Each structure stands twice: as structure tokens, then as C-alpha cells.
Amino acid sequence: MRPTANIAFAAVAFVLAAGFPAQAQNYPSQTIKIVVPFPPGGGVDVVARVIAPRLSEMLGQSVIVENRGGAGGSVGATYVAQSARDGYTLLLGTASTHGTNPNVYARLPYDPLRDFVPVVLVTSAPTLLVANNDVPVKSAADLIALAKARPGGLAFGSYGNGSSNHLIAELFNTMAGIETNHIPYRGSAPMMTDLIGGRIQFAFDGIATTHGYVRSNTVRLLGVSTSKRSPVLPDGPTIAESAVPGFEASVWFALFAPADTPKAVIDLLNSKVNVALSQAEVKENFLRVGNEPVGGGADVLAAKVRAELEKWKPIVREKNIRIDQ
């Protein structure tokens, strides 16, 4: 009986092992959901709604976008981390969900490395250093000089304590050797309202939401946060070239799946998104809002996440930035 039992057990194990790849081979057989962990209308939402219809066409299956905002992206990220590992619930993660949040939240309901598998880095974009028009500065170097002349006399805004643009501004302060006051807001819109009204002097904000203000001269562009100039604002100097050598920060958007999602599913999604990113119309749609398509293998995104997690540790520690939920 023992040899028979062993054979039966082995047969069952073989069927179970073979069943999982079979599910991947039939993928996708139902609607795919891309969770945006922020409210509708923002930069993350825009990226999701550009890529979703193209992915739908290529996979021959509906791809919908679902917004689950809250706690700096943590609510949506946690939802996906706890979803079925079948490739039907994906996260459009960001520099916040997989870079800054794990460093600033005392208790995060998910682990960016353990609970997710990288799919593909979709786009990357700069933030813009902008100032109120009444502030007597025309460049990042001018702002630094003014801040040094008035220690603690200038204030900058952010989307909230521990948000990505809060940390970017603190990185700028540290590398420039200045002290300025942080004023947190509940998102970009109220922050920009106060910047235009003169209640704060400067801020870093995403290019998708800010370049319109720059073009209309509602705020003054002082510098671009990335290491190279943006194709959307080619005349805008980078902060690194004009004032703070080595300064670099960006916002980025990437697809993640719950950990242990079949590799065949990840590979398929990666290949389809890369094809989509190579299409002229998709490139144009992204560039229109200041995003540059990236793509590449899942390993490119994995390296990006590890680098971001390490990048913000010293700033969080130095500035004692912590969020207790």
C-alpha cells in the first residue's frame, strides 16, 4: 500500500503544480484592474488612463482603472498587496508607495519588497521648483542666496508631511545648505493656491500639474529636479546645472503585482507594456503631461525601488520625519 500511496501523492502534487502555470497560460480570461492609490485627476491617474486602454487592446481583455486613495497611497497599495496573486489586480505604484512611504511611516501595512513583484517601470517625470512671483528670485541659485540671507524666513509647501515633494524639498535644503520652513497641505491644489497667493514662497510640484502655471506666468520656474532638462520645458534649467551639482529627484510610475504572481503573467504584462510604450501616440500622450516613457525589464524596476528606498533614508533620519498612523 505504501508504494501505491506514494504514487498517488506524487500524481496529486504533479497536477497541483501543473495547474498554476496552466492558469497563467490562460491569462487573461477576465477583467484586469489597475489600482491607482490616489484620487482621480492627478498625475498618477493620468498615467494609468493612458496605458490602460492600450494594454486592453493588446491583451484582448478589459483593463479598468480603480482609484483607492488615502494615507499617501498606502491604502491602495495595501489593497493590492492583499489581493489574489493571479495578475488581475495590479498597482500603479509610485515613488511614494515604493520609496518615501516605507521610510516615513512608522507602521506600514505592506512591505514594498516582500509583498510585491515588479512588472515594469512605465514613466518618469521631474518635479518643478517654482516660486511665488513676488519673491525676488529668478533662479534656484537666487532662492538659495535669499534663504541664506534670511535663515528660517522662507517657507515651502508640500502635499503633506512625509510626502514625496516634502522629501525632495528637504533634500534640496540639505544639499544647498539652507534652512526653510515646511508647510504641509492636503495635496497639490491647496498648496498651489497658497503659493500663488504668497502665503508660501516656493514649492516642488509635479510637472503635469504645474507646467500650465509656469506657461501662464502664474508662478515662476526656478529649476527642474531631474538630472536632464524636460522636453516639455526645454528652456528650464536643471537645479543640478544651475545651483546644486548632483541634485536629482524624480517622480515615477510603475506597475506592480502581488508577490508570488506567476512569472509567465509578469513576463506577458511586461512585454505588452513595453510594446505600448514604443508607440508614437502613447509617447506623445505621456510627453504632453511631462512624463517620459521608460520601460525595460522587471529588473529595471526592481533596481529603481531598491535605490529609492536607500536614497531617502538619510534625509528622513536627518530631518526626523515620521508619520504615526
C-alpha positions in Angstrom: 0.0 0.0 0.0 2.8 2.4 0.8 4.3 2.5 -2.8 0.7 3.0 -4.2 0.1 5.8 -1.7 3.4 7.4 -2.7 2.5 7.2 -6.4 -0.9 8.7 -5.7 0.6 11.5 -3.7 3.1 12.3 -6.4 0.3 12.3 -9.0 -1.7 14.8 -7.0 1.3 17.0 -6.4 2.1 17.0 -10.1 -1.5 18.0 -11.0 -1.4 20.9 -8.5 2.0 22.1 -9.7 0.9 21.9 -13.3 -2.4 23.7 -12.6 -0.8 27.0 -11.7 1.2 27.5 -14.9 -2.0 26.5 -16.8 -3.8 29.4 -15.2 -1.0 31.6 -16.4 -1.3 30.2 -19.9 -5.0 31.1 -20.0 -4.3 34.6 -18.8 -6.1 36.9 -19.1 -9.6 35.4 -19.1 -11.3 38.2 -17.1 -11.1 41.9 -16.5 -7.8 43.3 -15.2 -7.9 46.1 -12.6 -5.2 48.7 -12.3 -5.4 50.3 -8.8 -4.4 53.9 -8.6 -3.6 54.6 -4.9 -4.5 58.3 -5.3 -7.7 60.3 -6.1 -8.8 60.8 -9.7 -7.4 63.6 -11.8 -3.8 63.6 -10.5 -0.6 62.7 -12.3 -0.8 59.0 -11.3 -4.4 58.7 -12.5 -3.4 60.3 -15.9 -0.6 57.7 -16.4 -3.0 54.8 -15.6 -5.6 56.1 -18.1 -3.1 56.4 -20.9 -1.7 52.9 -20.5 -4.9 51.0 -19.6 -6.7 51.2 -23.0 -3.5 50.2 -24.9 -3.0 47.2 -22.5 -6.6 46.2 -23.1 -6.2 46.2 -26.8 -3.0 44.1 -26.7 -4.4 41.5 -24.2 -7.8 41.3 -25.7 -9.4 41.8 -22.3 -10.9 44.8 -20.4 -8.4 46.8 -18.3 -10.1 49.2 -15.9 -8.7 51.8 -13.5 -9.9 51.9 -9.9 -8.9 54.8 -7.6 -8.3 53.9 -4.0 -6.7 57.0 -2.4 -5.7 57.6 1.2 -2.6 57.7 3.5 -0.2 58.9 0.8 -1.0 55.9 -1.4 -0.8 53.3 1.3 -4.5 52.4 1.3 -4.4 51.4 -2.4 -1.0 49.7 -2.1 -2.2 47.6 0.8 -5.3 46.6 -1.0 -3.3 45.2 -3.9 -0.7 43.6 -1.7 -3.5 41.6 -0.1 -5.2 40.7 -3.4 -5.2 37.4 -5.2 -1.9 36.5 -6.8 -3.3 35.9 -10.3 -2.4 39.1 -12.3 -5.9 40.5 -12.3 -5.3 43.2 -9.7 -2.3 45.4 -10.3 -0.9 48.5 -8.6 0.3 51.7 -10.4 2.9 52.3 -7.7 4.9 55.5 -7.3 8.0 57.0 -5.7 5.7 57.4 -2.7 4.3 53.9 -2.3 7.7 52.2 -3.0 10.2 54.9 -2.0 9.3 57.5 0.6 6.3 55.9 2.5 8.4 52.9 3.7 10.9 55.3 5.2 8.5 57.8 6.9 5.5 55.6 8.1 6.1 54.1 11.5 3.8 51.2 10.7 3.1 50.5 7.0 0.6 47.7 6.3 2.7 46.4 3.4 6.4 45.8 2.6 7.4 47.2 -0.8 9.9 44.4 -1.4 8.2 41.4 0.2 4.6 42.0 -0.8 5.0 43.0 -4.4 6.7 41.7 -7.6 7.9 44.4 -10.1 6.2 44.3 -13.5 7.5 47.4 -15.4 8.6 51.0 -14.9 6.1 52.9 -17.0 7.2 56.6 -16.9 9.4 59.0 -15.1 8.9 62.8 -14.7 10.6 65.7 -13.0 9.2 67.9 -10.3 9.5 71.7 -10.8 10.9 74.1 -8.3 8.5 77.1 -8.5 8.2 80.3 -6.6 5.6 83.0 -6.0 6.1 85.8 -8.5 6.6 88.4 -5.8 9.6 86.6 -4.3 12.7 88.5 -5.6 14.4 85.5 -7.2 14.7 84.2 -10.8 16.7 81.0 -10.4 17.4 78.2 -7.9 20.7 80.0 -7.1 18.8 83.2 -6.3 16.5 81.3 -4.0 19.4 79.7 -2.1 21.1 83.1 -1.7 17.9 84.6 -0.4 17.4 81.7 2.0 20.9 82.1 3.3 20.3 85.9 3.8 17.1 85.2 5.7 17.6 81.9 7.7 14.2 80.5 8.5 12.5 83.3 6.7 11.2 81.4 3.7 8.5 78.7 3.7 7.8 75.9 1.2 4.7 73.8 0.8 4.2 70.0 0.3 1.3 67.5 -0.3 1.6 66.6 3.4 4.2 65.6 6.0 6.4 62.8 4.6 5.1 63.2 1.0 7.4 62.8 -2.0 7.7 66.6 -2.6 8.3 67.2 1.1 11.3 64.9 1.0 12.5 66.4 -2.3 12.4 69.9 -0.8 14.3 68.7 2.3 16.9 67.1 0.0 17.3 70.5 -1.7 17.6 72.3 1.6 20.3 69.9 2.8 22.3 69.9 -0.4 22.0 73.7 -0.7 22.9 74.3 3.0 19.8 76.3 3.7 17.0 76.3 6.4 13.4 76.9 5.3 10.1 76.2 6.9 7.8 73.3 5.9 4.1 74.0 5.5 2.1 70.7 4.8 -1.1 70.8 2.7 -3.7 68.2 1.7 -2.5 67.8 -1.9 -1.2 69.9 -4.7 -4.3 72.1 -5.3 -4.4 73.9 -1.9 -0.6 74.1 -1.9 -0.5 75.9 -5.3 -3.3 78.2 -4.2 -1.3 79.4 -1.2 1.9 79.6 -3.4 0.1 81.8 -5.9 -1.4 83.8 -3.0 2.0 84.4 -1.4 1.4 82.5 1.8 4.4 80.3 1.0 7.4 81.3 -1.1 8.3 78.1 -3.0 7.4 74.5 -3.6 8.3 71.4 -5.7 5.4 70.1 -7.7 4.8 67.6 -10.4 5.3 68.9 -14.0 1.9 67.5 -15.1 0.1 69.9 -12.7 2.5 72.8 -12.7 3.7 73.5 -16.2 0.4 75.2 -17.0 1.0 77.7 -14.2 4.6 78.2 -15.5 3.5 78.8 -19.1 0.8 81.3 -18.0 3.4 83.1 -15.7 1.2 82.4 -12.7 4.3 81.1 -10.9 8.0 81.4 -11.7 10.0 78.4 -12.7 13.4 78.2 -10.8 14.6 74.8 -11.8 13.9 71.2 -12.9 14.6 68.4 -10.4 15.9 65.8 -12.7 19.5 65.4 -14.0 18.5 66.4 -17.5 16.1 69.1 -18.8 12.5 68.2 -19.5 11.4 68.0 -23.2 8.2 69.8 -22.1 10.2 72.8 -20.8 13.5 72.7 -22.7 14.4 76.2 -21.6 14.1 75.3 -17.9 17.5 74.7 -16.4 18.0 71.8 -14.0 18.8 72.5 -10.4 22.0 70.5 -10.8 23.3 72.6 -13.7 22.3 75.9 -12.3 22.8 75.8 -8.5 23.3 72.4 -6.7 25.6 70.0 -8.5 24.5 66.4 -8.2 20.9 67.2 -7.2 18.5 64.8 -8.7 14.9 63.7 -7.9 12.0 62.5 -9.9 8.5 61.1 -9.6 7.9 57.7 -11.4 5.1 55.4 -12.1 5.3 51.6 -12.3 3.1 48.5 -12.4 3.4 46.0 -9.6 1.6 42.8 -8.9 1.1 41.0 -5.6 4.1 38.8 -4.6 4.0 35.2 -6.0 2.1 36.2 -9.1 3.1 33.6 -11.8 6.2 34.7 -13.7 4.5 33.9 -17.0 1.9 36.6 -16.2 4.6 39.1 -15.2 6.5 38.4 -18.4 3.4 38.8 -20.5 2.4 42.1 -18.9 6.0 43.4 -19.1 6.3 42.7 -22.8 2.9 44.2 -23.7 3.6 47.4 -21.7 6.9 47.8 -23.4 5.3 47.5 -26.8 2.7 50.1 -25.8 5.5 52.5 -24.6 7.2 52.3 -28.0 4.1 53.5 -29.9 4.2 57.1 -31.1 0.7 58.0 -29.8 1.4 56.7 -26.3 4.7 58.6 -26.2 3.0 61.8 -27.3 0.3 61.4 -24.7 2.8 60.9 -21.9 5.1 63.8 -23.1 2.1 66.1 -23.2 1.9 65.8 -19.4 5.7 65.9 -18.9 6.2 62.1 -18.5 8.9 60.3 -20.3 8.3 56.6 -21.1 10.8 54.2 -19.6 10.0 50.5 -19.9 12.6 47.8 -19.7 12.6 44.5 -17.9 11.2 43.9 -14.4 14.8 44.0 -13.1 15.0 47.7 -14.1 12.0 48.5 -11.8 13.4 46.3 -9.0 16.7 48.2 -9.1 14.8 51.5 -9.1 12.8 50.5 -6.0 15.9 49.5 -4.1 17.7 52.7 -5.0 14.7 54.9 -3.9 14.4 53.1 -0.6 18.0 53.8 0.2 18.0 57.3 -1.2 15.5 58.7 1.3 16.8 57.1 4.5 19.4 59.8 5.3 17.0 62.7 4.7 14.2 61.1 6.8 16.7 60.4 9.6 18.3 63.9 9.4 15.0 65.8 9.4 13.3 63.4 11.8 10.3 62.9 9.5 8.0 60.3 10.9 4.3 59.5 10.5 2.5 57.6 13.2 -0.8 56.2 11.9 
